[in-house]
Amino acid sequence: MQALSSRFFGIVAVVLLAVAGTPPADAGNGDLAVSTPRLTTDGAGGWSFTGGGQMTGKELGTMIEKEIGAGNYQLVTAVINTCHSGAGIGALKAALSGPHNIVTTCNGDQTTRVRKEADGKLTGFLPAFWDSVNADPTKSVDSHVEEGKKGEPRLPKSAEDEAKAKARYEAYRNYLKRLNEKRAKEGKPAVEIPPEWDKGGRETRVQEPQNDQSADKPGAAKLASGKSSNHAIIYRTDGRDVSAEEEKKTVDALKKAGFTSIDILTPLSNTDGKELSDAQKEHRPPNLRDDLAIPSNLQKKLQALKPKMNKDEHLTVVVIGHGSKVQASNTTGANLGLGNGALFTQANPTDRIGGHGTASLLAEEAVSPLTGLLLDDYIYTRWDQPALVLQTLDEFSLGGAPVGVLINGIPVGDLVLDDEPPGGFGFHRLEIDDAAIAAIFDTTDILNGLEVSFDFSSPDDFLKLATADDLELMGGVMGFYGLSLQFSLDGDDAAVPEPGTLALLVVGLAWLVTARRRRPRP
């Protein structure tokens, strides 16, 4: 995290640039926590800004109710794609006194993912939901929710899918039982074993998207059901290209449905960051754009809509916000890889990453029909596709030949290293697909962690992992080093747990993937 501060006329202005922030008090009760930047002013010229703030369901609902006015709307619809708890949706609903739809990507504690396939198509619940709206906007909201469920490929859709999900789940329970036997011998407390599949386990793994609506069941009507007109606000805090495409899909569907007005608030940009930095240096409040996705701008959009609203008007608020990164890693074994500059060659191609805790995270990806989970004090957090991440100080592959990567003997993909001496350092992120994860979990012993091997085609090929001491060579921008597993959260909620092997990666991967600098080999 980078902190900038400036003191002027007795007032302190602080700029915090980060990915994830401390959850508000409401989030401690399991409330929805939408990841969002925040600008705060004190009325006397002082200000603070954080890129890692959060907005709870209670705050969102209270803001809509206050700024639009209780009873000053026919219907409020909220479409939310961030992670949350059941309590969070309850807090949002409780703040709205009138009819409402709360369309969420999950029921209770889980979320589906928005992914971009190889053909460029977005898949997941929300893309399918908006495709359904676009195809036939006269259908009911509840019908669009059902169509959205069909778009989530990892929801069990047949008896065979159900049987596979049950088998993996029970295998995971058996893995935890063996883990507890090992922990008992080590004098460690047992980990909790989830209930059997048929005794509550299924409900913790298969929870589908839903429309949590008010008692008058407005979900039976079409999305643009305002008697007079329909207004929408899109609040997008995620700056990734996938989310930009999700925003476009949302706008197209809302237009097709017949919304009268659509206001769009967009994520923090490099230009916004420069303005914040300049304002801090010049001891002045920042001049931020009106369409920046921060709560105060959302409040202004709602205030501007109030004169247009009445009991015949419908308001839809779409929240698009996800994107934290979790780094799961541990000191490697025989080769002392992480933090010790491991050198991998044909003669020394293997090392062990993490322990049973890291393996458990990967196993969860295979167990859940939706996706893997992390569990903290009060909320389940779902992640996107796991990846093996390497940051090298030096690397070489003769003729650019691909280097195969195996985890517990299961091929997970290839790396393409620098093929022109004198080599150079690089960043590699290799996604591990569902089939490989399932094979690792189903056919290998993960009790003692994960063994990573590199299949070099030439005795001249090598890669040398970067260490903490090498970060200075890279300007410190990478934020991590060595060999690790990474899980990309597909939703921001409360603070991500950081026990033992977890740490936040608070840098932009899109930049990192292309960042390379030539460096002579010793």
Salt bridges, closest charged atoms under 4 A:
GLU59 OE1 - ARG38 NH2 2.45
ASP131 OD1 - LYS249 NZ 2.76
GLU146 OE2 - LYS149 NZ 3.09
GLU147 OE2 - LYS150 NZ 3.11
GLU152 OE2 - ARG115 NH2 3.56
GLU160 OE2 - LYS164 NZ 3.69
GLU162 OE2 - ARG202 NE 2.29
GLU170 OE1 - ARG173 NH1 3.09
GLU186 OE2 - LYS182 NZ 2.71
GLU186 OE1 - LYS188 NZ 3.29
ASP198 OD2 - LYS166 NZ 2.81
GLU208 OE1 - LYS149 NZ 3.37
ASP212 OD1 - LYS93 NZ 3.44
ASP238 OD2 - ARG240 NE 2.85
ASP238 OD2 - HIS322 NE2 3.47
GLU245 OE2 - LYS116 NZ 2.57
GLU246 OE1 - HIS322 NE2 3.83
GLU247 OE1 - ARG236 NE 2.60
ASP252 OD2 - LYS248 NZ 3.05
ASP272 OD2 - ARG289 NH2 2.84
GLU275 OE2 - ARG284 NH1 2.70
ASP278 OD2 - LYS274 NZ 2.83
GLU282 OE1 - ARG284 NE 2.60
ASP291 OD1 - ARG289 NH1 2.94
GLU313 OE1 - HIS231 NE2 2.98
GLU364 OE2 - ARG205 NH2 3.25
GLU365 OE2 - ARG113 NH1 3.92
GLU365 OE2 - ARG154 NH1 2.80
ASP384 OD1 - ARG113 NH1 3.24
ASP394 OD2 - ARG521 NE 3.93
GLU395 OE1 - HIS428 NE2 2.75
GLU395 OE2 - ARG516 NH1 3.39
ASP418 OD2 - ARG516 NH2 3.23
ASP418 OD2 - ARG518 NH1 2.64
GLU431 OE2 - ARG429 NH1 3.25
ASP434 OD1 - ARG154 NH1 3.68
ASP442 OD2 - ARG168 NE 3.05
ASP445 OD1 - ARG178 NH1 3.74
GLU451 OE2 - ARG352 NH2 3.80
ASP490 OD1 - HIS322 ND1 2.99
